Each structure stands twice: as structure tokens, then as C-alpha cells.
Amino acid sequence: MNRPANDPERLSVTLALVCEAFGVTVDAVKSRDRLQEHADPRLAFYHTSHRVMRFNPKHISRWFSARTRGAVVHGSKRAGNLLETDRRFRSRVEWVIEQMKQRGIV
């Protein structure tokens, strides 16, 4: 098990895990469309990188490119609400967090 060495690598691995959990591509999540099937993984990524890994929203938005700090903050809050109300979303995010722990990201 190799621990990611730096922040961009940790974010890349996290995004890959989120995409795997939701069954979408990285390009789809990074796109600017508002399709639910792409927005939910994006929210999950914001939540895991901001709330779980404790990255600054500004750092996440710069790495994610084309997103604002406010989008990350708002997305993280929306993800928190979804975690409380959507069982399927919660189970996917929990799987991502478990995988992050196994890989030494968190």
C-alpha cells in the first residue's frame, strides 16, 4: 500500500475513488454540466476533500480548476445534507472514505 506523497496526488486519488464509487469518469465530474449523475460525485469529492481531508476550499478550487472557492463550500454543505437524507449517496461516500483510510490518504 503506497501512501500518496503530496496534496495534488492525494486529491487525484480521492477523485478517482469518488468516480469509481459513482461509476462516472473523471472528465464527467470535472465538467461544468449540472446533470445529477455528475453533480453528486462532484459534491462527494468536495465533501471528502474539504471535510474529511481538511483541505482549504481555495486549494481545492485551484486544483479542480474552473471552480470557485464558494462552489466548493456550497457543494460540501449540500453533500452534508445529502448524507443525512440519501442512503445511497451516504453508502458511496462511506465506501470512498474507507478506501481513503486503507490507502493512507486520511
N, CA, C and O atoms as CSV, one atom per row, in Angstrom:
chain,resi,resn,atom,element,x,y,z
A,1,MET,N,N,0.851,-1.171,0.000
A,1,MET,CA,C,0.000,0.000,0.000
A,1,MET,C,C,0.898,1.237,0.000
A,1,MET,O,O,1.658,1.463,0.942
A,2,ASN,N,N,0.803,2.023,-1.053
A,2,ASN,CA,C,1.601,3.238,-1.164
A,2,ASN,C,C,0.778,4.444,-0.762
A,2,ASN,O,O,-0.319,4.670,-1.271
A,3,ARG,N,N,1.325,5.207,0.156
A,3,ARG,CA,C,0.659,6.431,0.600
A,3,ARG,C,C,0.969,7.538,-0.405
A,3,ARG,O,O,2.136,7.755,-0.731
A,4,PRO,N,N,-0.056,8.249,-0.906
A,4,PRO,CA,C,0.209,9.376,-1.798
A,4,PRO,C,C,1.110,10.396,-1.119
A,4,PRO,O,O,0.929,10.727,0.053
A,5,ALA,N,N,2.087,10.888,-1.878
A,5,ALA,CA,C,3.148,11.712,-1.301
A,5,ALA,C,C,2.762,13.166,-1.079
A,5,ALA,O,O,3.233,13.780,-0.122
A,6,ASN,N,N,1.925,13.729,-1.930
A,6,ASN,CA,C,1.668,15.166,-1.825
A,6,ASN,C,C,0.189,15.476,-2.036
A,6,ASN,O,O,-0.598,14.598,-2.388
A,7,ASP,N,N,-0.170,16.716,-1.818
A,7,ASP,CA,C,-1.572,17.116,-1.888
A,7,ASP,C,C,-2.216,16.868,-3.247
A,7,ASP,O,O,-3.307,16.300,-3.291
A,8,PRO,N,N,-1.591,17.270,-4.370
A,8,PRO,CA,C,-2.239,17.004,-5.653
A,8,PRO,C,C,-2.452,15.511,-5.905
A,8,PRO,O,O,-3.460,15.110,-6.485
A,9,GLU,N,N,-1.514,14.710,-5.472
A,9,GLU,CA,C,-1.661,13.261,-5.648
A,9,GLU,C,C,-2.793,12.729,-4.772
A,9,GLU,O,O,-3.568,11.878,-5.207
A,10,ARG,N,N,-2.888,13.223,-3.554
A,10,ARG,CA,C,-3.976,12.810,-2.660
A,10,ARG,C,C,-5.333,13.207,-3.236
A,10,ARG,O,O,-6.286,12.432,-3.163
A,11,LEU,N,N,-5.426,14.397,-3.802
A,11,LEU,CA,C,-6.680,14.843,-4.415
A,11,LEU,C,C,-7.008,14.002,-5.643
A,11,LEU,O,O,-8.170,13.665,-5.870
A,12,SER,N,N,-5.999,13.661,-6.433
A,12,SER,CA,C,-6.218,12.835,-7.630
A,12,SER,C,C,-6.739,11.453,-7.257
A,12,SER,O,O,-7.672,10.945,-7.879
A,13,VAL,N,N,-6.136,10.854,-6.250
A,13,VAL,CA,C,-6.579,9.524,-5.813
A,13,VAL,C,C,-7.998,9.606,-5.259
A,13,VAL,O,O,-8.820,8.730,-5.527
A,14,THR,N,N,-8.288,10.638,-4.499
A,14,THR,CA,C,-9.633,10.812,-3.944
A,14,THR,C,C,-10.664,10.964,-5.059
A,14,THR,O,O,-11.730,10.351,-5.014
A,15,LEU,N,N,-10.345,11.778,-6.049
A,15,LEU,CA,C,-11.267,11.959,-7.174
A,15,LEU,C,C,-11.475,10.644,-7.919
A,15,LEU,O,O,-12.596,10.334,-8.321
A,16,ALA,N,N,-10.417,9.873,-8.106
A,16,ALA,CA,C,-10.537,8.580,-8.775
A,16,ALA,C,C,-11.430,7.629,-7.974
A,16,ALA,O,O,-12.241,6.903,-8.549
A,17,LEU,N,N,-11.281,7.636,-6.662
A,17,LEU,CA,C,-12.124,6.790,-5.813
A,17,LEU,C,C,-13.591,7.204,-5.892
A,17,LEU,O,O,-14.480,6.356,-5.971
A,18,VAL,N,N,-13.836,8.506,-5.871
A,18,VAL,CA,C,-15.206,9.013,-5.976
A,18,VAL,C,C,-15.814,8.588,-7.316
A,18,VAL,O,O,-16.960,8.141,-7.370
A,19,CYS,N,N,-15.047,8.729,-8.383
A,19,CYS,CA,C,-15.549,8.348,-9.706
A,19,CYS,C,C,-15.845,6.855,-9.769
A,19,CYS,O,O,-16.836,6.439,-10.369
A,20,GLU,N,N,-14.985,6.050,-9.149
A,20,GLU,CA,C,-15.218,4.603,-9.109
A,20,GLU,C,C,-16.492,4.284,-8.336
A,20,GLU,O,O,-17.285,3.448,-8.770
A,21,ALA,N,N,-16.695,4.935,-7.207
A,21,ALA,CA,C,-17.876,4.679,-6.382
A,21,ALA,C,C,-19.165,5.044,-7.107
A,21,ALA,O,O,-20.178,4.360,-6.960
A,22,PHE,N,N,-19.129,6.117,-7.889
A,22,PHE,CA,C,-20.335,6.595,-8.568
A,22,PHE,C,C,-20.447,6.091,-10.005
A,22,PHE,O,O,-21.466,6.316,-10.659
A,23,GLY,N,N,-19.416,5.415,-10.504
A,23,GLY,CA,C,-19.466,4.858,-11.849
A,23,GLY,C,C,-19.444,5.903,-12.953
A,23,GLY,O,O,-20.139,5.765,-13.960
A,24,VAL,N,N,-18.642,6.955,-12.763
A,24,VAL,CA,C,-18.513,8.006,-13.779
A,24,VAL,C,C,-17.033,8.244,-14.058
A,24,VAL,O,O,-16.163,7.744,-13.344
A,25,THR,N,N,-16.766,9.014,-15.105
A,25,THR,CA,C,-15.385,9.324,-15.446
A,25,THR,C,C,-14.940,10.609,-14.753
A,25,THR,O,O,-15.759,11.424,-14.327
A,26,VAL,N,N,-13.642,10.765,-14.654
A,26,VAL,CA,C,-13.081,11.988,-14.070
A,26,VAL,C,C,-13.480,13.194,-14.909
A,26,VAL,O,O,-13.820,14.243,-14.362
A,27,ASP,N,N,-13.442,13.058,-16.233
A,27,ASP,CA,C,-13.818,14.167,-17.111
A,27,ASP,C,C,-15.267,14.595,-16.883
A,27,ASP,O,O,-15.579,15.785,-16.918
A,28,ALA,N,N,-16.143,13.628,-16.650
A,28,ALA,CA,C,-17.556,13.955,-16.411
A,28,ALA,C,C,-17.714,14.752,-15.122
A,28,ALA,O,O,-18.496,15.701,-15.071
A,29,VAL,N,N,-16.982,14.375,-14.092
A,29,VAL,CA,C,-17.082,15.086,-12.811
A,29,VAL,C,C,-16.483,16.482,-12.929
A,29,VAL,O,O,-16.990,17.427,-12.326
A,30,LYS,N,N,-15.419,16.615,-13.695
A,30,LYS,CA,C,-14.777,17.918,-13.845
A,30,LYS,C,C,-15.525,18.828,-14.821
A,30,LYS,O,O,-15.226,20.019,-14.904
A,31,SER,N,N,-16.487,18.285,-15.553
A,31,SER,CA,C,-17.235,19.108,-16.498
A,31,SER,C,C,-18.117,20.091,-15.747
A,31,SER,O,O,-18.341,19.957,-14.544
A,32,ARG,N,N,-18.604,21.067,-16.467
A,32,ARG,CA,C,-19.417,22.108,-15.836
A,32,ARG,C,C,-20.916,21.821,-15.933
A,32,ARG,O,O,-21.733,22.658,-15.548
A,33,ASP,N,N,-21.280,20.643,-16.445
A,33,ASP,CA,C,-22.709,20.358,-16.585
A,33,ASP,C,C,-23.357,20.128,-15.224
A,33,ASP,O,O,-22.681,19.908,-14.218
A,34,ARG,N,N,-24.663,20.184,-15.224
A,34,ARG,CA,C,-25.404,20.081,-13.968
A,34,ARG,C,C,-26.191,18.781,-13.860
A,34,ARG,O,O,-27.099,18.671,-13.037
A,35,LEU,N,N,-25.851,17.809,-14.677
A,35,LEU,CA,C,-26.534,16.527,-14.600
A,35,LEU,C,C,-26.326,15.918,-13.224
A,35,LEU,O,O,-25.216,15.927,-12.692
A,36,GLN,N,N,-27.389,15.396,-12.657
A,36,GLN,CA,C,-27.319,14.821,-11.312
A,36,GLN,C,C,-26.260,13.728,-11.230
A,36,GLN,O,O,-25.558,13.614,-10.225
A,37,GLU,N,N,-26.144,12.928,-12.281
A,37,GLU,CA,C,-25.178,11.828,-12.261
A,37,GLU,C,C,-23.730,12.315,-12.234
A,37,GLU,O,O,-22.828,11.546,-11.903
A,38,HIS,N,N,-23.501,13.577,-12.577
A,38,HIS,CA,C,-22.159,14.163,-12.495
A,38,HIS,C,C,-22.030,15.097,-11.293
A,38,HIS,O,O,-20.945,15.253,-10.733
A,39,ALA,N,N,-23.123,15.703,-10.909
A,39,ALA,CA,C,-23.086,16.648,-9.786
A,39,ALA,C,C,-22.905,15.932,-8.451
A,39,ALA,O,O,-22.164,16.412,-7.593
A,40,ASP,N,N,-23.563,14.806,-8.262
A,40,ASP,CA,C,-23.445,14.091,-6.986
A,40,ASP,C,C,-22.006,13.655,-6.696
A,40,ASP,O,O,-21.530,13.853,-5.578
A,41,PRO,N,N,-21.298,13.067,-7.670
A,41,PRO,CA,C,-19.893,12.733,-7.388
A,41,PRO,C,C,-19.045,13.976,-7.115
A,41,PRO,O,O,-18.125,13.938,-6.298
A,42,ARG,N,N,-19.355,15.063,-7.795
A,42,ARG,CA,C,-18.637,16.314,-7.565
A,42,ARG,C,C,-18.840,16.776,-6.115
A,42,ARG,O,O,-17.891,17.204,-5.458
A,43,LEU,N,N,-20.071,16.686,-5.625
A,43,LEU,CA,C,-20.366,17.055,-4.237
A,43,LEU,C,C,-19.643,16.124,-3.270
A,43,LEU,O,O,-19.125,16.563,-2.242
A,44,ALA,N,N,-19.611,14.846,-3.605
A,44,ALA,CA,C,-18.917,13.873,-2.748
A,44,ALA,C,C,-17.424,14.190,-2.692
A,44,ALA,O,O,-16.801,14.081,-1.636
A,45,PHE,N,N,-16.855,14.581,-3.825
A,45,PHE,CA,C,-15.432,14.950,-3.848
A,45,PHE,C,C,-15.192,16.187,-2.997
A,45,PHE,O,O,-14.243,16.226,-2.213
A,46,TYR,N,N,-16.039,17.193,-3.142
A,46,TYR,CA,C,-15.901,18.404,-2.334
A,46,TYR,C,C,-15.966,18.057,-0.846
A,46,TYR,O,O,-15.158,18.540,-0.052
A,47,HIS,N,N,-16.925,17.223,-0.481
A,47,HIS,CA,C,-17.092,16.849,0.923
A,47,HIS,C,C,-15.863,16.110,1.449
A,47,HIS,O,O,-15.331,16.460,2.503
A,48,THR,N,N,-15.415,15.103,0.728
A,48,THR,CA,C,-14.296,14.300,1.225
A,48,THR,C,C,-13.005,15.107,1.272
A,48,THR,O,O,-12.216,14.952,2.203
A,49,SER,N,N,-12.783,15.954,0.293
A,49,SER,CA,C,-11.537,16.720,0.302
A,49,SER,C,C,-11.577,17.873,1.308
A,49,SER,O,O,-10.552,18.213,1.899
A,50,HIS,N,N,-12.747,18.470,1.505
A,50,HIS,CA,C,-12.857,19.609,2.430
A,50,HIS,C,C,-13.088,19.150,3.870
A,50,HIS,O,O,-12.350,19.555,4.769
A,51,ARG,N,N,-14.076,18.331,4.094
A,51,ARG,CA,C,-14.463,17.962,5.457
A,51,ARG,C,C,-13.640,16.804,6.019
A,51,ARG,O,O,-13.334,16.786,7.211
A,52,VAL,N,N,-13.281,15.839,5.173
A,52,VAL,CA,C,-12.573,14.660,5.664
A,52,VAL,C,C,-11.062,14.885,5.663
A,52,VAL,O,O,-10.391,14.607,6.657
A,53,MET,N,N,-10.520,15.393,4.537
A,53,MET,CA,C,-9.072,15.605,4.451
A,53,MET,C,C,-8.658,16.977,4.965
A,53,MET,O,O,-7.467,17.238,5.130
A,54,ARG,N,N,-9.621,17.854,5.220
A,54,ARG,CA,C,-9.379,19.186,5.784
A,54,ARG,C,C,-8.585,20.119,4.868
A,54,ARG,O,O,-7.802,20.946,5.334
A,55,PHE,N,N,-8.798,19.974,3.567
A,55,PHE,CA,C,-8.171,20.904,2.632
A,55,PHE,C,C,-8.958,22.212,2.622
A,55,PHE,O,O,-10.177,22.218,2.795
A,56,ASN,N,N,-8.256,23.298,2.422
A,56,ASN,CA,C,-8.856,24.607,2.297
A,56,ASN,C,C,-9.664,24.659,0.993
A,56,ASN,O,O,-9.168,24.201,-0.037
A,57,PRO,N,N,-10.889,25.201,1.000
A,57,PRO,CA,C,-11.688,25.279,-0.224
A,57,PRO,C,C,-10.970,25.988,-1.377
A,57,PRO,O,O,-11.148,25.624,-2.539
A,58,LYS,N,N,-10.170,26.987,-1.055
A,58,LYS,CA,C,-9.424,27.693,-2.096
A,58,LYS,C,C,-8.416,26.762,-2.770
A,58,LYS,O,O,-8.236,26.806,-3.987
A,59,HIS,N,N,-7.766,25.925,-1.975
A,59,HIS,CA,C,-6.805,24.957,-2.505
A,59,HIS,C,C,-7.516,23.951,-3.415
A,59,HIS,O,O,-7.014,23.617,-4.488
A,60,ILE,N,N,-8.678,23.474,-2.983
A,60,ILE,CA,C,-9.451,22.513,-3.771
A,60,ILE,C,C,-9.893,23.148,-5.083
A,60,ILE,O,O,-9.777,22.529,-6.140
A,61,SER,N,N,-10.397,24.374,-5.024
A,61,SER,CA,C,-10.889,25.028,-6.241
A,61,SER,C,C,-9.762,25.278,-7.232
A,61,SER,O,O,-9.967,25.157,-8.439
A,62,ARG,N,N,-8.587,25.620,-6.748
A,62,ARG,CA,C,-7.447,25.808,-7.659
A,62,ARG,C,C,-7.047,24.493,-8.307
A,62,ARG,O,O,-6.787,24.445,-9.509
A,63,TRP,N,N,-6.995,23.432,-7.521
A,63,TRP,CA,C,-6.609,22.129,-8.069
A,63,TRP,C,C,-7.662,21.635,-9.053
A,63,TRP,O,O,-7.330,21.081,-10.101
A,64,PHE,N,N,-8.922,21.836,-8.715
A,64,PHE,CA,C,-10.026,21.354,-9.551
A,64,PHE,C,C,-10.156,22.198,-10.812
A,64,PHE,O,O,-10.754,21.754,-11.792
A,65,SER,N,N,-9.613,23.391,-10.802
A,65,SER,CA,C,-9.641,24.365,-11.902
A,65,SER,C,C,-11.057,24.647,-12.402
A,65,SER,O,O,-11.880,23.744,-12.550
A,66,ALA,N,N,-11.302,25.898,-12.649
A,66,ALA,CA,C,-12.589,26.381,-13.162
A,66,ALA,C,C,-13.700,26.338,-12.116
A,66,ALA,O,O,-14.864,26.547,-12.458
A,67,ARG,N,N,-13.380,26.080,-10.878
A,67,ARG,CA,C,-14.378,26.132,-9.811
A,67,ARG,C,C,-13.965,27.244,-8.850
A,67,ARG,O,O,-12.780,27.542,-8.696
A,68,THR,N,N,-14.942,27.840,-8.221
A,68,THR,CA,C,-14.630,28.889,-7.254
A,68,THR,C,C,-14.603,28.298,-5.849
A,68,THR,O,O,-15.110,27.203,-5.606
A,69,ARG,N,N,-14.010,29.037,-4.948
A,69,ARG,CA,C,-13.971,28.635,-3.553
A,69,ARG,C,C,-15.387,28.469,-3.017
A,69,ARG,O,O,-15.673,27.536,-2.267
A,70,GLY,N,N,-16.267,29.382,-3.408
A,70,GLY,CA,C,-17.660,29.317,-2.972
A,70,GLY,C,C,-18.377,28.064,-3.456
A,70,GLY,O,O,-19.225,27.516,-2.752
A,71,ALA,N,N,-18.038,27.615,-4.650
A,71,ALA,CA,C,-18.647,26.385,-5.176
A,71,ALA,C,C,-18.257,25.186,-4.313
A,71,ALA,O,O,-19.070,24.296,-4.065
A,72,VAL,N,N,-17.017,25.175,-3.865
A,72,VAL,CA,C,-16.547,24.076,-3.013
A,72,VAL,C,C,-17.261,24.110,-1.662
A,72,VAL,O,O,-17.709,23.074,-1.171
A,73,VAL,N,N,-17.367,25.281,-1.069
A,73,VAL,CA,C,-18.035,25.420,0.235
A,73,VAL,C,C,-19.505,25.025,0.111
A,73,VAL,O,O,-20.013,24.253,0.923
A,74,HIS,N,N,-20.179,25.549,-0.892
A,74,HIS,CA,C,-21.593,25.247,-1.088
A,74,HIS,C,C,-21.788,23.762,-1.383
A,74,HIS,O,O,-22.698,23.133,-0.842
A,75,GLY,N,N,-20.937,23.204,-2.240
A,75,GLY,CA,C,-21.040,21.785,-2.570
A,75,GLY,C,C,-20.812,20.895,-1.366
A,75,GLY,O,O,-21.479,19.873,-1.210
A,76,SER,N,N,-19.886,21.271,-0.526
A,76,SER,CA,C,-19.621,20.495,0.676
A,76,SER,C,C,-20.822,20.517,1.621
A,76,SER,O,O,-21.156,19.503,2.234
A,77,LYS,N,N,-21.463,21.672,1.735
A,77,LYS,CA,C,-22.667,21.771,2.567
A,77,LYS,C,C,-23.806,20.941,1.983
A,77,LYS,O,O,-24.520,20.255,2.715
A,78,ARG,N,N,-23.972,21.007,0.667
A,78,ARG,CA,C,-25.023,20.218,0.019
A,78,ARG,C,C,-24.776,18.730,0.207
A,78,ARG,O,O,-25.711,17.957,0.413
A,79,ALA,N,N,-23.514,18.335,0.133
A,79,ALA,CA,C,-23.172,16.928,0.346
A,79,ALA,C,C,-23.524,16.511,1.770
A,79,ALA,O,O,-24.015,15.404,1.989
A,80,GLY,N,N,-23.276,17.392,2.739
A,80,GLY,CA,C,-23.643,17.100,4.124
A,80,GLY,C,C,-25.133,16.854,4.271
A,80,GLY,O,O,-25.552,15.957,5.002
A,81,ASN,N,N,-25.933,17.651,3.574
A,81,ASN,CA,C,-27.385,17.447,3.601
A,81,ASN,C,C,-27.768,16.127,2.944
A,81,ASN,O,O,-28.635,15.410,3.442
A,82,LEU,N,N,-27.123,15.806,1.829
A,82,LEU,CA,C,-27.412,14.541,1.151
A,82,LEU,C,C,-27.020,13.345,2.009
A,82,LEU,O,O,-27.695,12.316,1.988
A,83,LEU,N,N,-25.947,13.473,2.753
A,83,LEU,CA,C,-25.526,12.374,3.628
A,83,LEU,C,C,-26.597,12.043,4.663
A,83,LEU,O,O,-26.738,10.890,5.070
A,84,GLU,N,N,-27.342,13.047,5.080
A,84,GLU,CA,C,-28.403,12.840,6.062
A,84,GLU,C,C,-29.674,12.259,5.452
A,84,GLU,O,O,-30.420,11.558,6.135
A,85,THR,N,N,-29.930,12.541,4.180
A,85,THR,CA,C,-31.219,12.175,3.594
A,85,THR,C,C,-31.158,11.076,2.537
A,85,THR,O,O,-32.165,10.406,2.307
A,86,ASP,N,N,-30.023,10.868,1.893
A,86,ASP,CA,C,-29.925,9.919,0.782
A,86,ASP,C,C,-29.030,8.748,1.178
A,86,ASP,O,O,-27.808,8.882,1.251
A,87,ARG,N,N,-29.653,7.607,1.429
A,87,ARG,CA,C,-28.930,6.421,1.871
A,87,ARG,C,C,-27.893,5.949,0.848
A,87,ARG,O,O,-26.786,5.550,1.209
A,88,ARG,N,N,-28.263,6.001,-0.403
A,88,ARG,CA,C,-27.360,5.534,-1.470
A,88,ARG,C,C,-26.118,6.438,-1.566
A,88,ARG,O,O,-24.996,5.946,-1.685
A,89,PHE,N,N,-26.325,7.733,-1.513
A,89,PHE,CA,C,-25.216,8.690,-1.536
A,89,PHE,C,C,-24.311,8.450,-0.332
A,89,PHE,O,O,-23.088,8.413,-0.468
A,90,ARG,N,N,-24.912,8.288,0.848
A,90,ARG,CA,C,-24.142,8.074,2.067
A,90,ARG,C,C,-23.286,6.806,1.974
A,90,ARG,O,O,-22.122,6.818,2.373
A,91,SER,N,N,-23.847,5.723,1.456
A,91,SER,CA,C,-23.076,4.478,1.372
A,91,SER,C,C,-21.903,4.612,0.414
A,91,SER,O,O,-20.842,4.038,0.657
A,92,ARG,N,N,-22.075,5.354,-0.663
A,92,ARG,CA,C,-20.971,5.571,-1.603
A,92,ARG,C,C,-19.862,6.421,-0.977
A,92,ARG,O,O,-18.678,6.119,-1.129
A,93,VAL,N,N,-20.252,7.476,-0.280
A,93,VAL,CA,C,-19.260,8.340,0.370
A,93,VAL,C,C,-18.538,7.568,1.478
A,93,VAL,O,O,-17.326,7.708,1.643
A,94,GLU,N,N,-19.268,6.766,2.227
A,94,GLU,CA,C,-18.626,5.957,3.269
A,94,GLU,C,C,-17.622,4.983,2.666
A,94,GLU,O,O,-16.553,4.766,3.235
A,95,TRP,N,N,-17.958,4.392,1.512
A,95,TRP,CA,C,-17.028,3.490,0.828
A,95,TRP,C,C,-15.765,4.245,0.425
A,95,TRP,O,O,-14.655,3.747,0.609
A,96,VAL,N,N,-15.934,5.445,-0.124
A,96,VAL,CA,C,-14.783,6.267,-0.522
A,96,VAL,C,C,-13.897,6.561,0.682
A,96,VAL,O,O,-12.675,6.431,0.598
A,97,ILE,N,N,-14.495,6.953,1.793
A,97,ILE,CA,C,-13.725,7.281,2.993
A,97,ILE,C,C,-12.981,6.045,3.502
A,97,ILE,O,O,-11.828,6.142,3.923
A,98,GLU,N,N,-13.633,4.898,3.464
A,98,GLU,CA,C,-12.974,3.656,3.891
A,98,GLU,C,C,-11.773,3.344,2.993
A,98,GLU,O,O,-10.713,2.951,3.483
A,99,GLN,N,N,-11.940,3.518,1.697
A,99,GLN,CA,C,-10.826,3.289,0.765
A,99,GLN,C,C,-9.689,4.282,1.012
A,99,GLN,O,O,-8.515,3.929,0.907
A,100,MET,N,N,-10.042,5.512,1.338
A,100,MET,CA,C,-9.032,6.530,1.632
A,100,MET,C,C,-8.234,6.141,2.871
A,100,MET,O,O,-7.016,6.315,2.907
A,101,LYS,N,N,-8.916,5.614,3.886
A,101,LYS,CA,C,-8.241,5.183,5.101
A,101,LYS,C,C,-7.299,4.015,4.812
A,101,LYS,O,O,-6.177,3.974,5.318
A,102,GLN,N,N,-7.761,3.066,3.996
A,102,GLN,CA,C,-6.922,1.919,3.655
A,102,GLN,C,C,-5.665,2.320,2.884
A,102,GLN,O,O,-4.620,1.682,3.012
A,103,ARG,N,N,-5.772,3.371,2.091
A,103,ARG,CA,C,-4.631,3.822,1.294
A,103,ARG,C,C,-3.780,4.869,2.012
A,103,ARG,O,O,-2.781,5.335,1.464
A,104,GLY,N,N,-4.161,5.232,3.209
A,104,GLY,CA,C,-3.392,6.175,3.994
A,104,GLY,C,C,-3.552,7.624,3.571
A,104,GLY,O,O,-2.673,8.448,3.826
A,105,ILE,N,N,-4.655,7.936,2.934
A,105,ILE,CA,C,-4.892,9.316,2.473
A,105,ILE,C,C,-5.437,10.167,3.613
A,105,ILE,O,O,-5.142,11.358,3.707
A,106,VAL,N,N,-6.228,9.549,4.470
A,106,VAL,CA,C,-6.830,10.276,5.596
A,106,VAL,C,C,-6.058,9.963,6.857
A,106,VAL,O,O,-6.393,10.469,7.928
